[in-house]
């Protein structure tokens, strides 16, 4: 699906460092339907592309809402949105897509930390609309960091929400909530937040005999970095459009080499998580190292490679550029 032009309709502070951004379709066009767990690519005027989870109710098709934390080490994404974005400004976004779908279950346990609340709020809203039971645990450092305070005060009919502040002695490091002590076969667990939070929750759930298939997560960085193979070989990348060939050494990615050659490559996370640089493979065998594609996609007859991290098993890889 082609990218969409949207207009910034509303800006609102959500906690100390979070900015909620409401996006509406340009010229009153209808926005594509989205689902809990979906995210969009946001193309900023400073040439930065970032992925943000959609939040709020998926039943509301009049707007897309995202909530962005201002990062101290921002590389241009959150800083631009917090400091330069204005109501009425036009932006380009991708259609919504998901690597974090809400599966069917009897009950749901949702664990969020910090800005990781954004997709889980959407899940809570969707579960409420479906009249399905859930329990949400939202961890922040201080009470001033809480986003969407009015929504938590309103409450839910079919679910419970707990806002927990580590500064008040309610850190996840003290252990998972008691409800996790009893494994429930019909329950699905959803996690979203910083790496340390995710790893702790995942390991704690597994130690309590929850099955890996019951635990789902969306991280904003890879949970575990892949160790670089010291025996990793170089290979050649050929561009389908021109026939140009470039040597990819063991210590560089395809994207790095192509950017060095002044070629325009759509990059965002540069960690194989977002899909911005997925490119069709014309010939050759791929060594997939991304986390955005499913196993079925990685084994499909038509292959796509994440230029920022994946490599070639064959000596030559021809790509659709």
C-alpha positions in Angstrom: 0.0 0.0 0.0 1.2 3.5 -0.9 2.3 5.9 1.8 -0.3 8.3 3.2 -0.3 12.1 3.7 -1.7 13.1 7.1 -2.1 16.3 9.0 -1.2 16.9 12.7 -4.5 17.6 14.3 -3.7 17.7 18.0 -0.6 17.7 20.3 -0.9 16.9 24.0 1.5 16.3 26.8 1.1 12.8 28.4 3.3 12.7 31.4 6.6 14.5 31.9 8.4 13.6 28.7 5.7 12.1 26.4 4.0 13.9 23.5 0.7 12.5 22.1 0.3 13.3 18.4 -3.1 13.0 16.7 -2.9 12.5 12.9 -5.9 12.8 10.5 -6.2 12.1 6.8 -5.5 15.0 4.4 -8.6 16.3 2.6 -10.9 14.4 4.9 -10.0 11.1 3.3 -10.6 7.8 5.2 -7.7 6.3 7.1 -7.0 2.6 6.6 -8.3 0.4 9.3 -5.7 -0.6 12.0 -5.5 -3.2 14.7 -4.2 -3.3 18.2 -0.4 -3.8 18.1 0.0 -2.0 14.7 2.7 0.6 14.1 3.4 3.1 11.4 6.5 4.5 9.7 6.7 8.2 10.2 8.8 10.1 7.6 10.1 13.4 9.0 11.2 16.5 7.2 14.7 16.0 8.5 15.0 12.8 6.4 14.6 10.6 9.5 12.2 7.6 9.4 10.9 6.2 12.7 8.4 3.6 13.8 5.7 4.4 16.3 3.0 2.2 17.8 -0.6 3.3 17.3 -2.4 3.9 20.5 -5.9 4.5 21.7 -8.9 2.6 20.4 -8.6 0.7 17.0 -12.4 1.3 16.7 -11.7 5.0 16.2 -11.0 5.3 12.5 -11.0 9.1 12.4 -7.4 9.5 13.6 -4.2 7.8 14.3 -2.6 8.5 17.6 1.0 8.0 18.6 2.8 8.9 21.8 6.5 9.7 21.7 9.0 9.9 24.6 11.7 12.6 24.2 14.9 10.6 24.3 18.1 12.3 25.7 20.2 10.6 23.1 17.7 11.3 20.2 19.2 10.9 16.7 16.6 13.3 15.3 13.3 11.5 15.7 11.9 12.4 19.1 13.8 15.6 19.3 12.2 16.9 16.1 8.7 15.9 17.1 9.0 17.5 20.6 10.7 20.7 19.5 9.6 21.4 15.9 6.3 19.7 15.1 3.3 22.0 14.8 -0.5 21.5 14.5 -1.5 21.7 10.9 1.8 20.3 9.6 1.6 17.7 6.9 3.6 14.4 7.3 4.1 11.2 5.4 3.3 7.9 7.0 3.1 4.3 5.9 0.0 2.2 6.2 -0.4 0.5 9.6 1.3 -2.9 9.9 2.0 -5.3 12.8 4.6 -7.6 14.2 2.8 -7.7 17.5 -0.7 -9.0 16.8 -3.4 -9.6 19.5 -4.1 -13.3 19.5 -7.4 -14.9 20.6 -7.4 -16.1 24.2 -9.6 -16.5 27.2 -7.7 -14.0 29.3 -4.8 -11.5 28.9 -2.0 -10.2 31.1 -0.4 -7.0 29.8 2.9 -5.7 31.2 4.2 -2.3 30.1 7.0 0.0 31.2 7.4 3.6 30.2 6.5 4.4 26.6 5.8 0.7 26.1 2.3 1.5 27.2 1.3 2.7 23.8 0.5 -0.6 22.0 -0.8 -2.1 25.2 -3.3 0.7 25.7 -4.6 -0.1 22.2 -4.9 -3.8 23.2 -6.7 -2.9 26.4 -9.2 -0.7 24.4 -9.8 -3.5 21.9 -10.2 -6.2 24.6 -12.7 -3.9 26.4 -14.7 -3.5 23.1 -14.7 -7.3 22.6 -15.8 -7.7 26.3 -12.8 -9.9 27.0 -11.1 -10.0 30.4 -7.6 -8.6 30.9 -5.3 -7.2 33.6 -2.8 -4.5 32.7 0.2 -3.6 34.8 1.8 -0.2 33.8 5.2 0.5 35.4 6.8 4.0 35.5 9.5 5.5 37.6 7.6 8.5 39.0 3.9 9.4 39.1 4.7 12.4 36.9 5.8 10.0 34.1 2.3 8.4 33.7 0.8 8.8 30.3 -3.0 8.7 29.6 -3.9 9.4 33.3 -7.5 10.3 32.4 -8.0 6.9 30.8 -6.8 5.0 33.8 -9.0 7.0 36.1 -12.0 6.2 33.9 -11.3 2.5 34.3 -12.5 -0.5 32.3 -15.6 -2.7 32.7 -13.9 -5.9 31.6 -10.4 -5.4 32.7 -8.3 -4.0 35.5 -5.4 -1.5 35.3 -2.6 -1.1 37.9 -0.2 1.9 37.6 2.9 1.1 39.6 5.7 3.6 40.4 9.2 2.2 41.1 10.1 5.4 43.1 7.3 4.3 45.5 8.7 0.8 46.0 6.7 -0.9 43.2 9.5 -1.9 40.9 9.2 -4.9 38.7 12.5 -6.0 40.1 10.7 -7.0 43.3 9.0 -9.7 41.3 6.0 -10.2 39.0 2.5 -9.5 40.3 1.0 -12.4 42.2 -1.4 -13.3 39.4 1.6 -14.7 37.5 2.3 -17.3 40.1 -0.5 -19.6 38.7 0.0 -20.6 35.1 -3.3 -20.3 33.1 -3.4 -22.4 29.9 -5.9 -20.0 28.3 -4.0 -16.8 29.0 -1.7 -14.9 26.7 1.0 -12.5 28.1 2.0 -9.3 26.3 5.1 -7.3 27.2 6.4 -3.9 25.9 9.1 -1.7 27.3 12.9 -1.2 27.7 15.2 -4.2 27.1 16.0 -4.8 30.8 12.3 -4.8 31.7 11.5 -7.2 28.8 14.2 -9.6 29.6 13.3 -9.7 33.3 9.6 -10.3 32.6 10.3 -12.9 30.0 12.7 -14.9 32.2 10.5 -14.5 35.3 7.4 -15.9 33.4 9.4 -18.8 32.0 10.8 -19.6 35.5 7.2 -19.8 36.7 6.4 -22.5 34.0 4.6 -20.2 31.6 5.2 -21.5 28.0 7.2 -19.4 25.6 4.3 -19.6 23.1 2.2 -17.7 25.7 4.6 -14.8 25.9 4.6 -12.0 23.2 6.6 -8.8 23.2 7.4 -5.7 21.3 10.8 -4.2 22.0 12.2 -0.9 20.8 15.7 -2.6 20.6 16.7 -6.2 20.1 16.3 -8.2 23.3 19.5 -10.1 22.7 22.2 -9.0 20.4 23.4 -11.6 18.0 27.1 -12.4 18.4 29.1 -11.6 15.3 30.6 -14.7 13.7 34.4 -14.1 13.4 34.4 -16.5 10.4 31.7 -14.4 8.6 32.5 -14.2 4.9 32.3 -11.3 2.5 30.1 -11.5 -0.5 29.0 -9.4 -3.6 25.8 -7.5 -3.9 24.6 -6.8 -7.5 22.0 -4.1 -8.2 19.3 -5.4 -10.6 18.7 -2.0 -12.2 22.3 -1.2 -13.3 24.3 -4.4 -12.8 26.7 -2.6 -10.5 28.4 -4.9 -8.0 29.7 -4.0 -4.6 31.9 -6.1 -2.2 30.3 -6.4 1.3 33.2 -7.2 3.7 32.6 -9.2 6.9 32.6 -6.2 9.1 30.1 -4.1 7.2 26.4 -4.4 6.3 24.9 -4.1 2.8 23.3 -0.8 3.8 26.6 0.7 5.1 28.4 -0.1 1.8 25.6 1.2 -0.4 25.3 4.4 1.6 29.0 4.9 1.3 28.5 4.7 -2.5 25.9 7.6 -2.2 23.0 5.3 -2.9 19.6 6.2 -1.3 18.6 3.5 1.1 15.5 3.8 3.4 16.9 3.3 6.8 15.4 3.7 10.3 16.2 1.3 13.2 19.3 -0.2 11.5 18.8 -3.3 13.7 16.5 -5.4 11.6 13.4 -4.6 13.6 11.3 -2.2 11.5 11.3 -3.4 7.9 12.1 0.0 6.4 15.0 -1.4 4.4 13.4 -4.7 3.3 14.4 -5.1 -0.4 13.3 -7.9 -2.8 15.9 -10.4 -3.7 16.3 -11.3 -7.4 19.0 -14.0 -7.2 21.0 -15.6 -4.4 20.5 -17.1 -1.0 19.8 -14.9 2.1 21.2 -15.3 5.6 18.2 -13.7 7.4 19.2 -11.9 10.6 16.2 -9.6 11.0 13.4 -10.0 13.5 10.6 -8.2 11.5 9.9 -11.0 9.1 8.1 -14.2 10.1 9.7 -17.6 9.5 7.2 -18.2 6.7 8.2 -14.9 5.0 11.9 -15.8 5.4 11.2 -19.2 3.7 8.8 -17.9 1.0 9.6 -18.2 -2.7 9.9 -14.5 -3.0 12.6 -13.4 -0.6 13.2 -10.0 0.9 16.4 -9.0 2.7 16.9 -6.4 5.5 19.8 -4.5 4.1 20.8 -3.2 7.6 21.6 -6.6 9.1 21.1 -9.6 6.9 23.8 -11.2 4.8 24.2 -13.6 1.9 24.8 -17.3 2.0 25.7 -17.3 -1.7 28.7 -15.6 -3.2 26.6 -13.2 -5.1 23.2 -11.6 -4.1 21.2 -9.7 -6.6 18.7 -7.2 -5.2 15.9 -5.1 -6.6 17.6 -1.7 -6.5 
